[in-house]
């Protein structure tokens, strides 16, 4: 292979080769993926590490979902889907599902199928955010919300949840952070990583603020079915009308064990359905038909599966709280109302990167450092508990022995 100097010498004398990043948008130049690479490399060197840092369960997608996708493939469903918002069967199933879950009609025209919840979030931001505008969002928060705002050219404006042993929303602080350039307020509920869940009263206050100001609400509800106090967490869709400026992001990844399938949906006012169909055409030309067939089967037959996954997350969280409470100096917030994470800290530990390295070294357990989720959680560590119960027990036993 030719060296870089050899390649450079092929340019004419009057031509200066440009550095590879010159001319690329600044928002893209400084994008980085979540960086736990150093911890992962150390884990490989140590061996026998239980990795609990990823936001992913370990259940293989059940057979009835896989078989629906396989049948669609065998039937030749390998072509473009003409309706960019989704196959008729899936968007009708989503309409019926959301209407049933939220107790009020959610019309077919209000849903767009996307290749994953991440694409739904990206479409929501692309729909609303211009350079020079901002999005106010709650943290600690899934870092993709901050980075998507930045990527599309907006200013990310974090507002921390208050922590007094429990994560709490300060609505006055949130509203005060908005100004004439604010296009949207974004949050996840139940929250990744804290498990904080917005109450119906808080959602109503957000909706009232949106109606007064015209600021949109982007509600990430990917963990809504992993809610421990009912069939589904409080949702904007339970109170918002079709004409309200509300977008909800959702995914089949967590509650139906379909992370690798890359299929989700965006629920939106019917008035913007045509714009979202056009954006989908130019962004990805739609979601694969056989993937949508699997998603439709998940909706129509998957309630027992959702209950199983929710119970598994609840059990993992109960085990984590019981064991972590035995470690001197462990800071355990009030138990989350939903989600699939234990999010905790150690007294006197302010650097979550160092804390994760210590847990990895001493206990052979891989956790995610809280600084990835914002300044409000730099001292915290995230443990995914939606894993094999035996692995969770072993990991916690190791931590108690090594740190207690």
NUTI-409685 format. One line per 3 residues: number of its first residue (from 1); their letters; for each residue z, x, y of N, C-alpha, C. Coordinates in steps of 0.001 Angstrom, whole numbers. Example, Ala and Ser with C-alpha at 12.3 -4.5 7.8 and 13.67 -1.06 7.14 Angstrom:
1) as) 7800/13190/-5690/7800/12300/-4500/7800/13200/-3300  7080/12850/-2250/7140/13670/-1060/7870/12900/30
END
This chain:
1) xxx) 0/856/-1196/0/0/0/0/886/1237  -834/520/2219/-920/1323/3435/370/1227/4219  741/2317/4907/1932/2300/5740/1648/1526/7011
4) xxx) 2755/1157/7719/2585/410/8965/1844/1245/9999  2080/2578/10029/1393/3420/11000/-88/3502/10692  -444/3501/9380/-1839/3519/8993/-2531/2230/9440
7) xxx) -1835/1087/9234/-2412/-183/9645/-2592/-230/11166  -1578/251/11896/-1651/221/13355/-2814/1053/13870  -3141/2140/13164/-4188/3037/13645/-5571/2420/13534
10) xxx) -5721/1296/12813/-7027/652/12691/-7390/-169/13916  -6418/-408/14836/-6718/-1159/16046/-7560/-284/16987  -8504/-899/17714/-9235/-119/18739/-8270/442/19776
13) xxx) -8676/1519/20399/-7781/2222/21319/-7333/1348/22478  -8166/396/22896/-7812/-445/24042/-7074/-1721/23638  -6687/-1856/22369/-5975/-3043/21882/-4564/-2653/21472
16) xxx) -3586/-3348/22013/-2192/-3090/21639/-1751/-4165/20643  -1341/-3783/19414/-848/-4795/18479/446/-5415/18999  529/-6743/18939/1719/-7434/19422/2822/-7388/18365
19) xxx) 4079/-7253/18803/5191/-7392/17845/5111/-8752/17160  5469/-8837/15881/5294/-10091/15135/5941/-11307/15779  7110/-11156/16428/7803/-12313/16981/7375/-12650/18400
22) xxx) 6568/-11802/19024/6170/-12080/20400/5265/-13305/20428  5563/-14225/21336/4782/-15446/21431/5332/-16594/20622  6322/-16333/19767/6966/-17406/19010/8049/-18044/19877
25) xxx) 8185/-19355/19790/9179/-20054/20600/10563/-19432/20408  11320/-19248/21498/12655/-18651/21375/13563/-19415/20423  13404/-20763/20396/14257/-21553/19510/14021/-21221/18038
28) xxx) 12833/-20719/17728/12508/-20361/16350/12880/-18911/16067  12723/-18047/17059/13038/-16632/16859/14468/-16421/16401  15394/-17201/16966/16794/-16937/16646/17358/-17884/15586
31) xxx) 16489/-18658/14909/16973/-19506/13820/17408/-18644/12643  18509/-19018/12047/18993/-18335/10843/19482/-19394/9856  19343/-19103/8574/19940/-19985/7582/21432/-19688/7495
34) xxx) 22199/-20618/6877/23623/-20377/6664/23768/-19061/5915  24617/-18211/6406/24687/-16863/5844/25961/-16659/5042  25871/-16963/3755/26944/-16567/2840/26399/-15522/1878
37) xxx) 25298/-14861/2314/24637/-13900/1436/25566/-12751/1054  26376/-12295/2011/27282/-11185/1698/28309/-11591/645  28853/-12807/794/29800/-13279/-206/29122/-13458/-1556
40) xxx) 27895/-13982/-1545/27187/-14186/-2804/26896/-12855/-3491  26512/-11842/-2704/26255/-10526/-3295/27528/-9939/-3890  28632/-10112/-3179/29911/-9624/-3694/30300/-10372/-4959
43) xxx) 30007/-11678/-4997/30323/-12479/-6186/29557/-11987/-7396  28291/-11635/-7199/27499/-11111/-8320/28092/-9813/-8835  28558/-8991/-7927/29139/-7710/-8344/30462/-7912/-9077
46) xxx) 31254/-8888/-8644/32548/-9133/-9275/32395/-9771/-10649  31464/-10704/-10772/31290/-11440/-12016/32384/-12477/-12218  32133/-13449/-13102/33098/-14486/-13468/33623/-15222/-12234
49) xxx) 32726/-15511/-11292/33113/-16238/-10080/32737/-17705/-10232  33633/-18596/-9826/33341/-20039/-9807/32844/-20376/-8404  31552/-20676/-8241/30992/-20906/-6903/31191/-22341/-6448
52) xxx) 32019/-22538/-5454/32289/-23864/-4916/31902/-23931/-3435  30974/-23089/-3023/30630/-23025/-1601/29469/-23947/-1236  28651/-24348/-2198/27490/-25175/-1873/27854/-26660/-1819
55) xxx) 27136/-27399/-979/27345/-28841/-875/26491/-29591/-1881  26801/-29377/-3136/25968/-29940/-4198/26817/-30174/-5434  26666/-31351/-6047/27313/-31591/-7312/26607/-30851/-8434
58) xxx) 27190/-30900/-9630/26600/-30188/-10769/26056/-31131/-11832  25961/-32430/-11513/25424/-33402/-12462/23899/-33385/-12431  23277/-33258/-13584/21827/-33401/-13674/21466/-34862/-13404
61) xxx) 20385/-35097/-12677/19948/-36459/-12404/19835/-37248/-13715  20463/-38420/-13797/20465/-39179/-15055/19064/-39544/-15545  18997/-39820/-16845/17720/-40022/-17521/16936/-41200/-16950
64) xxx) 17610/-42308/-16577/16857/-43484/-16143/16078/-43217/-14857  16574/-42311/-14018/15847/-41938/-12797/14704/-40989/-13149  14983/-40005/-13977/13942/-39062/-14386/12809/-39781/-15114
67) xxx) 13167/-40732/-15959/12148/-41448/-16733/11257/-42297/-15838  11816/-42871/-14775/10997/-43655/-13844/9963/-42761/-13164  10374/-41563/-12777/9430/-40635/-12159/8389/-40162/-13168
70) xxx) 8820/-39891/-14400/7892/-39452/-15442/6867/-40535/-15749  7320/-41789/-15815/6401/-42900/-16074/5369/-43021/-14960  5818/-42811/-13710/4877/-42857/-12588/3847/-41743/-12691
73) xxx) 4282/-40568/-13105/3334/-39462/-13308/2353/-39794/-14424  2881/-40298/-15542/2022/-40626/-16672/1017/-41720/-16313  1388/-42582/-15373/486/-43650/-14929/-513/-43156/-13884
76) xxx) -455/-41875/-13551/-1410/-41306/-12597/-1030/-41458/-11149  255/-41670/-10864/701/-41831/-9477/852/-40454/-8830  -289/-39823/-8584/-306/-38464/-8040/-1149/-38377/-6765
79) xxx) -1384/-39512/-6116/-2248/-39549/-4947/-1426/-39792/-3670  -2106/-39698/-2530/-1465/-40044/-1275/-950/-41483/-1317  146/-41719/-589/666/-43067/-421/140/-43590/915
82) xxx) -712/-44620/913/-1340/-45056/2175/-346/-45424/3268  747/-46116/2890/1755/-46470/3895/2667/-45267/4092  2567/-44624/5237/3326/-43399/5471/4838/-43637/5504
85) xxx) 5268/-44875/5687/6706/-45148/5709/7283/-45343/4313  6414/-45354/3289/6916/-45434/1926/6193/-46452/1076  6321/-46315/-248/5748/-47271/-1181/6421/-48632/-1021
88) xxx) 5661/-49682/-1238/6185/-51035/-1039/7437/-51269/-1871  7418/-50840/-3135/8575/-51079/-3998/9838/-50444/-3472  9731/-49219/-2948/10921/-48511/-2478/11416/-49065/-1146
91) xxx) 10530/-49306/-193/11040/-49788/1095/11564/-51221/970  11012/-51999/45/11592/-53320/-212/12965/-53194/-873  13083/-52252/-1820/14390/-52028/-2458/15414/-51526/-1448
94) xxx) 14992/-50668/-516/15898/-50174/517/16341/-51298/1444  15421/-52195/1782/15780/-53340/2616/16836/-54197/1920  16607/-54504/649/17559/-55329/-98/18896/-54621/-267
97) xxx) 18846/-53323/-552/20069/-52533/-751/20902/-52493/528  20271/-52181/1651/21018/-52068/2903/21533/-53428/3368  20751/-54471/3150/21212/-55814/3488/22450/-56174/2676
100) xxx) 22427/-55843/1393/23578/-56144/523/24795/-55311/901  24597/-54046/1142/25709/-53146/1427/26365/-53456/2771  25567/-53814/3762/26083/-53950/5131/26331/-55395/5543
103) xxx) 25944/-56341/4687/26268/-57734/4965/25488/-58357/6095  24342/-57786/6448/23470/-58366/7465/22051/-57887/7201  21052/-58635/7624/19669/-58292/7273/19240/-56933/7857
106) xxx) 18590/-56136/7006/17928/-54907/7446/16484/-55029/6969  15582/-55352/7869/14205/-55685/7516/13461/-54472/6981  12418/-54752/6190/11576/-53691/5624/11025/-52787/6726
109) xxx) 10679/-53374/7873/10065/-52601/8964/11015/-51585/9576  12285/-51644/9217/13271/-50755/9840/13515/-49477/9048  12795/-49255/7957/13073/-48099/7104/11834/-47240/6928
112) xxx) 12019/-45918/7049/10975/-44939/6761/11501/-43965/5720  10766/-43837/4605/11128/-42902/3539/10722/-41491/3959  11564/-40511/3641/11321/-39128/4060/11555/-38168/2895
115) xxx) 10939/-36982/2948/11232/-35954/1947/12610/-35324/2207  13655/-36067/1891/15025/-35585/2054/15676/-36103/3320  17024/-36125/3300/17780/-36503/4482/17545/-35550/5643
118) xxx) 17270/-34288/5331/17016/-33314/6390/15767/-33690/7189  14726/-34146/6494/13518/-34579/7197/13785/-35827/8025  14649/-36713/7534/15020/-37894/8322/15703/-37480/9615
121) xxx) 16615/-36503/9530/17284/-36000/10728/16275/-35360/11678  15354/-34577/11132/14368/-33902/11972/13484/-34922/12695  13048/-35963/11983/12243/-37002/12628/13027/-37688/13744
124) xxx) 14310/-37952/13504/15137/-38590/14528/15196/-37734/15790  15404/-36439/15613/15483/-35547/16771/14130/-35407/17453  13068/-35276/16673/11723/-35158/17246/11349/-36413/18023
127) xxx) 11821/-37550/17572/11528/-38813/18235/12119/-38858/19638  13271/-38219/19833/14051/-38435/21052/14150/-37244/21992  14153/-36026/21463/14634/-34873/22230/13482/-34087/22829
130) xxx) 13579/-33827/24128/12638/-32965/24856/13358/-31717/25334  12576/-30683/25649/13133/-29526/26342/13744/-29990/27663  14953/-29523/27922/15654/-29931/29133/16612/-31085/28910
133) xxx) 16580/-31680/27720/17537/-32738/27401/18586/-32181/26447  19609/-32974/26173/20681/-32509/25293/21080/-33600/24309  21735/-33171/23245/22349/-34078/22274/23808/-33673/22139
136) xxx) 24696/-34618/22319/26127/-34402/22163/26479/-34708/20713  27205/-33806/20063/27534/-34031/18648/28967/-33606/18367  29530/-34182/17328/30907/-33888/16937/30955/-32677/16013
139) xxx) 31957/-31829/16216/32204/-30753/15269/33708/-30709/14952  34083/-30159/13769/33264/-29469/12779/32134/-30368/12265  31009/-29710/11965/29820/-30473/11621/28879/-29655/10750
142) xxx) 28208/-30349/9841/27085/-29783/9097/26185/-29024/10068  25963/-27722/9847/25267/-26918/10859/23831/-27344/11109  23215/-28084/10204/21827/-28481/10406/21665/-29410/11600
145) xxx) 22719/-30144/11964/22612/-30999/13145/22462/-30143/14397  23342/-29172/14581/23235/-28257/15728/21878/-27572/15740  21474/-27037/14585/20268/-26213/14550/18997/-27039/14708
148) xxx) 19008/-28294/14287/17836/-29137/14495/17684/-29497/15974  18789/-29795/16639/18726/-30025/18090/18099/-28809/18775  18587/-27641/18412/18079/-26390/19004/16604/-26194/18662
151) xxx) 16227/-26454/17426/14867/-26197/16964/13837/-27040/17704  14183/-28297/17995/13205/-29157/18676/13199/-28940/20181  14085/-28065/20689/14048/-27700/22097/15151/-28281/22953
154) xxx) 16082/-29018/22336/17181/-29594/23094/18374/-28671/23187  19326/-29081/24001/20586/-28330/24141/21647/-28985/23249  22179/-28264/22263/23270/-28825/21458/24580/-28755/22243
157) xxx) 25279/-29890/22356/26552/-29937/23078/27663/-30395/22136  28434/-29475/21589/29493/-29868/20662/30705/-30445/21375  31323/-31410/20741/32617/-31959/21163/33529/-31905/19950
160) xxx) 34639/-31150/20023/35480/-31012/18830/36293/-32267/18539  36417/-32573/17248/37435/-33515/16822/38800/-32891/17096  39766/-33685/17467/41129/-33180/17652/41778/-33030/16282
163) xxx) 42580/-31959/16136/43280/-31770/14867/44777/-31685/15124  45521/-32646/14554/46971/-32656/14672/47594/-32896/13294  46964/-32294/12288/47303/-32591/10906/46308/-33579/10319
166) xxx) 45569/-34232/11198/44479/-35132/10813/43369/-34963/11845  42116/-35027/11391/40986/-34942/12307/40809/-36292/12994  40738/-36268/14342/40646/-37515/15111/39550/-37409/16171
169) xxx) 38907/-38526/16423/37869/-38616/17441/38481/-38939/18796  38109/-38149/19798/38506/-38411/21187/37293/-39009/21894  37247/-40320/21962/36085/-40984/22544/35905/-40640/24020
172) xxx) 37005/-40512/24748/36890/-40178/26175/36230/-38818/26358  36639/-37837/25548/36036/-36502/25642/34559/-36547/25248  34244/-37340/24232/32857/-37457/23790/31980/-38054/24887
175) xxx) 32438/-39140/25480/31631/-39798/26515/31534/-38931/27770  32601/-38192/28070/32586/-37337/29260/31581/-36195/29133  31248/-35824/27915/30298/-34711/27685/28853/-35153/27899
178) xxx) 28625/-36443/27986/27274/-36969/28188/26924/-36964/29682  25648/-36827/29967/25194/-36893/31353/23800/-37510/31388  23127/-37392/32519/21824/-38045/32686/20757/-37449/31773
181) xxx) 20986/-36240/31256/20012/-35590/30376/20329/-35790/28891  21370/-36557/28580/21764/-36759/27184/20876/-37818/26536  20190/-37454/25481/19324/-38383/24766/20052/-39089/23625
184) xxx) 21042/-38405/23007/21668/-39003/21826/23057/-38422/21609  23878/-39191/20901/25142/-38731/20326/24935/-38689/18818  25267/-37565/18194/25052/-37395/16755/26364/-37066/16057
187) xxx) 26518/-37571/14855/27717/-37297/14053/27408/-37638/12607  28266/-37178/11703/28182/-37592/10300/29489/-38274/9926  29363/-39352/9150/30536/-40127/8746/30251/-40798/7400
190) xxx) 31052/-40491/6374/32061/-39437/6305/31458/-38066/6629  32295/-37246/7235/31821/-35993/7809/31779/-34866/6779  30722/-34112/6826/30650/-32805/6179/30932/-31780/7266
193) xxx) 32101/-31093/7217/32927/-30806/6047/34292/-31502/6008  34718/-32190/7064/36133/-32575/7178/36506/-33813/6366  35526/-34676/6078/35828/-35962/5471/36265/-37018/6479
196) xxx) 36381/-36630/7777/36678/-37631/8805/35658/-38765/8703  36143/-39993/8839/35276/-41163/8750/35520/-42068/9946  34462/-42413/10648/34591/-43282/11817/35057/-44670/11397
199) xxx) 35978/-45228/12151/36411/-46603/11914/35384/-47562/12510  35455/-48806/12095/34561/-49818/12658/34783/-49941/14166  36033/-49813/14614/36324/-49908/16049/35697/-48747/16815
202) xxx) 35740/-47545/16244/35108/-46391/16899/33593/-46560/16942  33008/-47053/15863/31565/-47291/15858/31190/-48339/16904  32010/-49366/17054/31731/-50396/18054/31799/-49808/19466
205) xxx) 32770/-48916/19695/32862/-48262/21004/31630/-47412/21281  31128/-46728/20263/29901/-45935/20415/28711/-46832/20715  28623/-47945/19998/27508/-48869/20223/27582/-49461/21625
208) xxx) 28759/-49845/22066/28913/-50398/23421/28490/-49365/24469  28876/-48107/24255/28493/-47040/25187/26975/-46882/25207  26340/-46932/24033/24882/-46830/23960/24215/-47967/24713
211) xxx) 24751/-49173/24570/24156/-50328/25247/24297/-50235/26764  25388/-49600/27226/25580/-49439/28680/24689/-48348/29251  24485/-47272/28503/23866/-46070/29063/22427/-45835/28605
214) xxx) 22021/-46436/27499/20701/-46154/26941/20664/-44918/26059  21808/-44266/25870/21870/-43089/25001/21819/-43538/23540  20988/-42872/22758/20826/-43229/21358/22024/-42754/20532
217) xxx) 22218/-43392/19380/23215/-42974/18395/22467/-42525/17142  22739/-41299/16685/22193/-40797/15418/23371/-40624/14470  23439/-41487/13473/24560/-41506/12535/24090/-41001/11174
220) xxx) 24594/-39839/10774/24294/-39274/9455/25255/-39922/8448  24715/-40762/7568/25537/-41529/6629/25255/-41126/5177  24917/-39849/4985/24568/-39339/3655/25731/-39473/2670
223) xxx) 26971/-39392/3167/28143/-39473/2286/28782/-40867/2284  28061/-41862/2799/28658/-43188/2966/29111/-43819/1656  28437/-43517/550/28833/-44094/-723/29960/-43303/-1382
226) xxx) 30232/-42092/-915/31372/-41326/-1429/32580/-41606/-532  32922/-42860/-448/33995/-43366/404/35056/-43954/-511  36323/-43599/-267/37381/-43883/-1235/38150/-45175/-945
229) xxx) 37703/-45931/55/38434/-47146/438/37522/-48364/447  36477/-48328/-332/35560/-49448/-407/34236/-49001/-981  33304/-49948/-1102/32009/-49637/-1706/31157/-48746/-820
232) xxx) 31381/-48822/489/30595/-48021/1431/31421/-47821/2698  31240/-46679/3343/31980/-46389/4572/31503/-47291/5707  32353/-47502/6726/31886/-48229/7911/30597/-47612/8438
235) xxx) 29668/-48462/8832/28322/-48008/9204/27883/-48654/10509  27051/-47935/11254/26435/-48518/12440/25595/-49734/12073  25055/-49766/10861/24191/-50870/10457/24967/-52160/10235
238) xxx) 26284/-52073/10163/27103/-53276/10010/27325/-54004/11329  26989/-53335/12442/27254/-53942/13757/26041/-53924/14686  25068/-53037/14444/23938/-52880/15360/22868/-53929/15089
241) xxx) 22199/-54363/16149/21044/-55243/16037/19776/-54400/15928  18687/-55055/15521/17414/-54343/15377/17015/-53651/16680  17282/-54268/17806/16860/-53707/19081/17756/-52623/19638
244) xxx) 18874/-52348/18979/19776/-51305/19480/19195/-49912/19252  19625/-48994/20113/19146/-47607/20024/19988/-46841/19002  19760/-47162/17744/20549/-46608/16645/19606/-46111/15556
247) xxx) 19836/-44881/15110/19119/-44294/13981/20157/-43852/12955  19975/-44244/11689/20880/-43768/10644/20094/-42941/9642  20659/-41791/9310/20065/-40830/8379/20724/-41009/7022
250) xxx) 19904/-41041/5963/20484/-41175/4636/19665/-40415/3611  20226/-40293/2403/19617/-39463/1372/20068/-39926/-2  19237/-39671/-990/19599/-39918/-2387/20332/-38722/-3000
253) xxx) 20475/-37643/-2259/20952/-36381/-2837/22336/-36475/-3451  23317/-36965/-2703/24713/-36841/-3114/25133/-37954/-4074  24956/-39209/-3666/25510/-40330/-4431/24698/-40678/-5665
256) xxx) 23472/-40134/-5763/22650/-40412/-6942/22277/-39122/-7686  22914/-38001/-7351/22684/-36717/-8043/21218/-36311/-8002  20624/-36320/-6798/19192/-36054/-6656/18911/-35002/-5590
259) xxx) 19734/-33968/-5478/19543/-33004/-4391/18170/-32337/-4433  17695/-31985/-5609/16421/-31276/-5706/15193/-32148/-5576  15357/-33452/-5546/14219/-34358/-5467/13628/-34417/-4064
262) xxx) 14426/-34134/-3062/14034/-34179/-1660/13481/-35548/-1293  14387/-36530/-1291/14002/-37877/-872/15175/-38522/-146  14886/-39078/1018/15886/-39754/1831/15216/-40843/2631
265) xxx) 15924/-41348/3649/15313/-42375/4487/15981/-42406/5849  15220/-42905/6809/15694/-43113/8174/15619/-44606/8470  16740/-45177/8911/16761/-46581/9331/16745/-46612/10855
268) xxx) 15876/-47445/11424/15555/-47360/12851/15184/-48740/13373  15088/-48903/14681/14566/-50162/15213/13126/-50385/14732  12786/-51615/14405/11422/-51902/13942/10389/-51549/15007
271) xxx) 10812/-51538/16257/9890/-51255/17362/9286/-49851/17290  9977/-48898/16639/9456/-47527/16566/8864/-47212/15192  8647/-48235/14361/8117/-48003/13013/6747/-47331/13055
274) xxx) 5869/-47779/13941/4523/-47192/13991/4568/-45738/14422  5432/-45433/15395/5539/-44039/15837/6058/-43137/14708  7034/-43636/13952/7578/-42836/12857/6569/-42684/11727
277) xxx) 5745/-43691/11492/4687/-43553/10494/3693/-42473/10915  3347/-42458/12200/2421/-41426/12689/3057/-40045/12612  4329/-39933/12999/5009/-38637/12911/5064/-38151/11468
280) xxx) 5315/-39079/10538/5345/-38704/9122/3986/-38182/8674  2919/-38845/9099/1578/-38399/8716/1330/-36962/9160  1741/-36632/10363/1431/-35312/10890/2456/-34257/10482
283) xxx) 3628/-34695/10019/4645/-33731/9582/4503/-33369/8114  4233/-34374/7259/4227/-34073/5823/3331/-34992/5006  2673/-35950/5644/1799/-36911/4962/2522/-37716/3889
286) xxx) 3807/-37917/4066/4546/-38822/3199/5251/-38148/2047  6010/-38953/1300/6805/-38488/168/6074/-38817/-1125  6107/-37894/-2083/5351/-38046/-3334/5678/-39375/-4017
289) xxx) 4655/-40038/-4541/4820/-41344/-5143/5732/-41350/-6353  5633/-40346/-7204/6494/-40326/-8395/7948/-40059/-8017  8186/-39324/-6928/9549/-39137/-6429/10092/-40470/-5916
292) xxx) 9265/-41214/-5190/9696/-42520/-4699/9995/-43480/-5850  9243/-43363/-6953/9516/-44214/-8114/10899/-43918/-8684  11271/-42644/-8738/12613/-42293/-9189/13674/-42829/-8249
295) xxx) 13411/-42745/-6944/14373/-43248/-5959/14534/-44757/-6067  13433/-45467/-6307/13532/-46914/-6458/14388/-47277/-7673  14209/-46557/-8770/15035/-46805/-9958/16503/-46538/-9665
298) xxx) 16778/-45484/-8875/18160/-45162/-8510/18802/-46324/-7770  18061/-46936/-6847/18604/-48060/-6086/18809/-49299/-6951  17834/-49594/-7784/17861/-50853/-8530/18836/-50821/-9699
301) xxx) 19097/-49620/-10258/19921/-49550/-11469/21096/-48587/-11332  21316/-48047/-10147/22218/-46913/-10028/23635/-47176/-9585  24066/-48425/-9437/25433/-48657/-8963/26505/-48065/-9881
304) xxx) 26372/-48174/-11225/27361/-47496/-12079/27387/-45985/-11859  26227/-45388/-11612/26157/-43951/-11337/26887/-43611/-10044  26651/-44387/-8993/27336/-44147/-7715/28846/-44199/-7898
307) xxx) 29321/-45188/-8642/30765/-45314/-8880/31297/-44106/-9643  30530/-43624/-10623/30950/-42451/-11396/31056/-41216/-10512  30061/-41010/-9654/30068/-39839/-8773/31198/-39945/-7752
310) xxx) 31409/-41122/-7201/32508/-41306/-6249/33855/-41015/-6906  34047/-41509/-8134/35309/-41266/-8838/35498/-39781/-9135  34416/-39100/-9435/34487/-37660/-9703/34894/-36903/-8444
313) xxx) 34327/-37287/-7305/34693/-36645/-6036/36160/-36912/-5697  36609/-38137/-5917/38004/-38488/-5628/38957/-37689/-6512  38626/-37566/-7818/39470/-36806/-8736/39515/-35342/-8328
316) xxx) 38357/-34769/-7990/38334/-33369/-7563/39177/-33135/-6329  39130/-34082/-5394/39928/-33949/-4178/41418/-34070/-4484  41782/-35004/-5358/43189/-35150/-5740/43706/-33865/-6393
319) xxx) 42921/-33286/-7283/43322/-32040/-7942/43483/-30919/-6913  42551/-30845/-5966/42617/-29791/-4952/43874/-29915/-4108  44194/-31121/-3664/45369/-31306/-2812/46663/-31025/-3573
322) xxx) 46698/-31397/-4835/47893/-31132/-5631/48113/-29631/-5804  47042/-28899/-6093/47173/-27465/-6348/47336/-26664/-5062  46515/-26952/-4057/46584/-26174/-2819/47927/-26347/-2127
325) xxx) 48578/-27492/-2327/49902/-27706/-1761/50956/-26765/-2311  50644/-26091/-3425/51581/-25140/-4023/51437/-23732/-3438  50417/-23507/-2641/50190/-22182/-2067/50937/-22076/-743
328) xxx) 51862/-21128/-611/52603/-20988/652/51648/-20779/1833  51880/-21510/2900/51079/-21352/4106/49773/-22112/4110  49484/-22850/3050/48252/-23645/3044/48370/-24786/4044
331) xxx) 47355/-24960/4858/47300/-26037/5852/46342/-27098/5317  46898/-28213/4881/46109/-29300/4310/46095/-30474/5284  44954/-30803/5852/44883/-31998/6696/45171/-33248/5871
334) xxx) 45380/-34361/6555/45484/-35634/5848/44282/-35782/4925  44519/-36343/3748/43459/-36388/2737/42234/-37129/3283  41041/-36574/3103/39827/-37222/3612/39628/-38625/3058
337) xxx) 38981/-39454/3858/38673/-40813/3427/37370/-40888/2647  36625/-39807/2658/35360/-39796/1941/34790/-38406/1879  33654/-38281/1193/32982/-36992/1079/33267/-36310/-237
340) xxx) 32989/-35008/-293/33122/-34248/-1538/33683/-32852/-1290  34529/-32736/-255/35048/-31429/126/36545/-31480/402  37216/-30406/10/38542/-30103/544/38330/-29081/1649
343) xxx) 38902/-29346/2819/38706/-28490/3987/40089/-28095/4472  40450/-26845/4343/41834/-26416/4536/41864/-25037/5165  43060/-24599/5524/43236/-23289/6145/44517/-22661/5608
346) xxx) 44766/-21414/6021/46012/-20722/5704/46676/-20317/7010  47970/-20558/7115/48704/-20194/8328/48526/-18705/8624  48260/-18405/9901/48095/-17016/10322/46713/-16455/10097
349) xxx) 45860/-17171/9388/44489/-16727/9104/43566/-17382/10120  42935/-16576/10975/42054/-17131/11996/40581/-16878/11713  40291/-15990/10769/38911/-15613/10462/38569/-16129/9069
352) xxx) 37824/-17236/9008/37518/-17841/7710/36644/-16945/6840  35857/-16084/7463/35041/-15156/6678/35940/-14218/5883  36974/-13688/6562/37914/-12795/5873/38716/-13551/4822
355) xxx) 39098/-14794/5140/39859/-15591/4180/39035/-15869/2925  37750/-16202/3102/36887/-16439/1943/36718/-15171/1117  36589/-14037/1796/36462/-12770/1071/37723/-12476/267
358) xxx) 38881/-12806/837/40146/-12571/126/40267/-13466/-1102  39890/-14746/-960/39939/-15672/-2100/38956/-15225/-3176  37804/-14772/-2752/36804/-14308/-3713/37304/-13085/-4464
361) xxx) 37887/-12146/-3739/38360/-10900/-4347/39539/-11151/-5290  40485/-11952/-4855/41724/-12110/-5625/41648/-13184/-6696  40878/-14252/-6416/40887/-15394/-7331/39551/-15633/-8022
364) xxx) 38518/-14930/-7593/37176/-15122/-8161/36697/-16568/-7965  36935/-17083/-6762/36480/-18424/-6395/35680/-18303/-5096  34477/-18890/-5077/33624/-18826/-3903/33760/-20062/-3037
367) xxx) 34189/-19871/-1787/34347/-20961/-821/33440/-20716/381  33218/-21759/1171/32360/-21653/2345/33218/-21481/3595  32918/-20475/4444/33745/-20242/5639/33504/-21282/6724
370) xxx) 34596/-21720/7353/34532/-22801/8322/33798/-22480/9599  33608/-21192/9920/32904/-20871/11164/31470/-21394/11138  30904/-21603/9928/29549/-22137/9832/29447/-23538/10421
373) xxx) 30581/-24238/10526/30582/-25634/10954/31021/-25796/12408  31180/-24659/13120/31485/-24736/14536/32787/-24046/14905  32984/-23849/16203/34167/-23152/16696/35459/-23903/16370
376) xxx) 35371/-25226/16243/36582/-26015/15993/37178/-25752/14616  36442/-25075/13736/36933/-24884/12362/36830/-23435/11905  36962/-22497/12832/36808/-21089/12471/37862/-20604/11473
379) xxx) 39002/-21276/11420/40066/-20839/10518/40008/-21547/9161  39086/-22507/8997/39107/-23361/7812/38149/-22867/6731  38399/-23340/5516/37571/-23031/4369/37160/-24340/3714
382) xxx) 35917/-24387/3218/35432/-25599/2563/35252/-25351/1069  35798/-26267/278/35642/-26226/-1176/34932/-27497/-1625  33810/-27347/-2314/33136/-28492/-2898/33876/-28903/-4165
385) xxx) 34281/-30176/-4250/35072/-30640/-5388/34273/-31546/-6312  32988/-31750/-6022/32146/-32582/-6884/31520/-31703/-7967  32376/-31122/-8771/31950/-30189/-9814/32671/-30544/-11113
388) xxx) 32292/-29838/-12172/32953/-30046/-13452/34465/-29956/-13276  35183/-30958/-13808/36634/-31010/-13617/37321/-29780/-14185  36811/-29274/-15319/37391/-28060/-15890/37228/-26870/-14968
391) xxx) 36055/-26743/-14337/35838/-25637/-13394/36757/-25769/-12186  36912/-27007/-11680/37806/-27216/-10532/39233/-26825/-10898  39708/-27260/-12059/41069/-26919/-12485/41234/-25405/-12608
394) xxx) 40259/-24745/-13230/40339/-23286/-13400/40349/-22582/-12054  39474/-23015/-11150/39412/-22396/-9828/40744/-22551/-9097  41317/-23736/-9153/42580/-23976/-8456/43723/-23201/-9104
397) xxx) 43740/-23130/-10430/44767/-22327/-11107/44692/-20868/-10670  43472/-20359/-10579/43295/-18970/-10141/43819/-18775/-8720  43506/-19734/-7843/43941/-19591/-6458/45450/-19653/-6338
400) xxx) 46080/-20570/-7050/47534/-20681/-7012/48174/-19386/-7532  47638/-18853/-8627/48211/-17633/-9199/47999/-16438/-8265  46796/-16332/-7692/46477/-15160/-6882/47120/-15221/-5488
403) xx) 47226/-16416/-4915/47681/-16533/-3524/49091/-17061/-3398  49607/-17632/-4482/50942/-18208/-4398/52031/-17254/-4829
END
